[in-house]
Amino acid sequence: MAEQLSTDDVRKVAHLARLKLSDQDVERFTGQLADILRYVEQLKEVDTDAVEPLVHAVELTNVLRDDVPRASLPRDAALSNAPAADGAYFLVPPILENA
């Protein structure tokens, strides 16, 4: 790493991230961020010329069930856990004035 990370750098990043850090936090994060930046510098040394670019590090496959029509939940069962119902519908408090 060409430059040493300073506490002012950490304070600036914290300010940009809208974080309030105590002086103790600034000291701790300065060391932690410096360690991370050193590790990134090590990663830059790895030869990746023969590595094909990836979208994801792990191959992803969507597992979806077939969209098959089936009977819906009976009305009584659906309304049984409702905090308020009138036998046919869910009752909810109004959210608009004068509604």
N, C-alpha and C positions, 0 to 999 in steps of 0.2 A: 504494500500500500504506500503510495507516494506521499500522501499527507497524513498527518496524525489527526484523528477525530477529536475535536475540542468540546468542552461543555457548552460553549456558545453555539456550536453546530446543533447539539441536541436541543438546546433551548429554542433555536430557530425552527427546527422540525416540529417540536412540541407546539409552538405558537401556530405554525401552519396547520397542524392537525387539531387545533383548538383544544389542547390538553393543558391542564394545570399540573405542573410537576413541582414537587418540593426539591430543595437542594440535594437531599439524600437520593431522591429518585433520579435526578439529573446525573449524579455521580455514578449510580448503578447502571443506568441506561447507556452512559457514555462507554463504559467497559463492554457491555453486552453488544452494542451496535458496532464497536470496533472489532469484536470477535467475529461478528457476522460479515463485516466487510473484508476481513482477512480471509475468511472461508470463500467468499465470492471471488477474491483474487486467485485463490488456489484453483477454483473451478475454471477460471479463464485459461489456465495452463493446459487443460485437457484437450487433446486433439479430437475434434468432432467432425472433421472433414468427411469421413466415410459414414457418418450417421445421418439417416434419413430424417427430415423434420417430422414431428408428430403433433397431432392436435391434442391428444391425451397420452399420458404416460402408460396407461393401461387401456387395452382394447375394450370399448364399451359396446354393449348390445342391448337394445331396448327389449324388454320382455313384457309383451302386452297380451292380454287374453283376447280371444275373439269376441267381437261385439255381437252377442246373441241375445235376442229379446227374451225376457223371462218375466214372471209375475212380479209385480211390485209389492212392497210391504203393505199389509192391510192397514186401512185408515186407523182402526182402533189401536193397533200396535204402534203406529207412528205417533199418534197423539198421547199415548200412555205416559211418556216421559216429559211431555211438555209442561212448563210451569203454569200455563193457562191455555185452555182450549174451550170451545163451545160445542164440542161433539163432532163438528165437521171441519173446523179450521183452527190453526194456531192463533192465539190472541197475543198481540204484542203491543207495548205502549206506543202511543203516537209520537212521532219524531218531528213533525211539523206543527207550528202553532196554528190554531184554529182549524185543525183537521178533524 
